[in-house]
Amino acid sequence: MSMGQEVRYRVRGGRPLNGTAFIQGAKNAVLPMIGAALLASKGRTVLRNVPNIEDVRRALELAEHVGAKVEFHEAERTAVIDASRLGDPERAVLPADIAARFRGSVLFVPALMHRMGRARIEGVGGCNLGSRKLDFHYRGFARLGAEVVEDEERNHITIDAPSLRGGHLYLDTPSHTGTENLIMAAVLARGTTVIEHAALEPEVIDVIEFLRAMGAKISGGGTGFITVEGVEELTAVEHTIMSDRIDAGVFAMATAAAGGDVSLVGANLEHLGVARWKLDQMGVEFSQQGAVLHVRRDPSVPMRPINAVTSPYPGFATDLQSPLMALATLAEGESYLHENIYDGRFALADELNKMGAKIEVEGTRAIVHGPTELRGAEVAAHDLRTGASLVLAGLVAEGETVVAPGYLVDRGHAQFASRLAALGADVTREHLA
């Protein structure tokens, strides 16, 4: 697999969006489910509505590496995972080259602990532990009886878990990966586990549903207080992954930016949390018709500015803060954005300013002075959300916008260019020779 550094997005602005877009399966549900599929000692897991994104390919590669048989049928968006043969402790290693390109690799640790009795994660030494905010995963595993040893010299972490038993766990911040990981560690541990201050995301509930179908005993999903009764074994099942609310939010904001009338198939307004009300305040019209979300904005009506503070679900999603910043450049007046979750989220401001935006950043707050006329430019995607947001800004900018590296956008949005083009946007994804 190439890292895709040579991919870029080219956007020519000024076209309204109209028509139908299909929202992909949820990235943040499928990754833990691939990890959870490895817990099944019998049968073959069938996952449907799997988004064809870089992170999914990495996760499936990792599943194969530890000994599962994996098929990914792209046209059917279906993954088939047979983990019945897992168990060779020699394969209980998450290698640095894959782990480095795939932040979700920690989601494989519970399966390795239960099926092989141990796990080794390479390339995550000392300082990485704290900065990657993963230490609470390991603390949680330790509270269930695992022994976690860090080898600073060789830059890896070894986890020995010959037999896990239930315990009382809590999260300092309700992270969805943390919640899912502790649930997966608890489902096959002996006895009862209680997890306090758990995440409330719809994706977490989807993962719980999947595990329960496999035979796990989990209650309290969505309440912040989850109880898990350990079971002897789990069996493979078939499951259709919920749709991706961040993908839906980005397409709703693209429609808002360019103006127009778009139907989002598979999008759920309730899953957008506070974001729906922010867009509503700005002048975006929503109507949910069954599994289709209708999004409309009349470009002749000025967009109103907003204040937004990111916070865990159902608050305003940090992943939607970047596209909201791009959208706010078009609103009449000053918008205030306060980022509570990730400190690196404001890399977008400098790139938008290159396009003619007027955004001031002070620490965790940004003030967007609107409206501004955006102009096409060559801009840098520092991360997935910045990249997608710059494509969004390009939809309304005068002239041509080039966003690179494009592979960062591909990490989270499948067929992003072609889905936008189907709505009438002038967007192409190019390979540099």
ABEGO torsion letter per residue (X at the ends): XBAGAABBBBBBBGBBBBEBBBBBBBAAAAAAAAAAAAABABEBBBBBGBBBBAAAAAAAAAAAAAGBBBBBBAAAGBBBBBAAABGBAAAABBBAAAAAABAAAAAAAAAAAAAAGBBBBBGBBBAAAAAAGAAAAAAAAAAAGBBBBBBAAAGBBBBBBABBBBBBBBBABBBAAAAAAAAAAAAABBEBBBBBGBBABAAAAAAAAAAAAAGBBBBGBGAGBBBBBBBABBBBBBBBBBBBAAAAAAAAAAAAAAEEBBBBBGBBAAAAEAAAAAAAAAGBBBBBBEABBBBBBBAABBBBBBBBBBBBOABBBAAAAAAAAAAAAABBEBBBBBBAABAAAAAAAAAAAAAGBBBBBBEABBBBBOBBBBBBBBBBBABAAAAAAAAAAAAABBEBBBBOBAAAAAAABBGAAAAAAAAGBBBBBBBBX
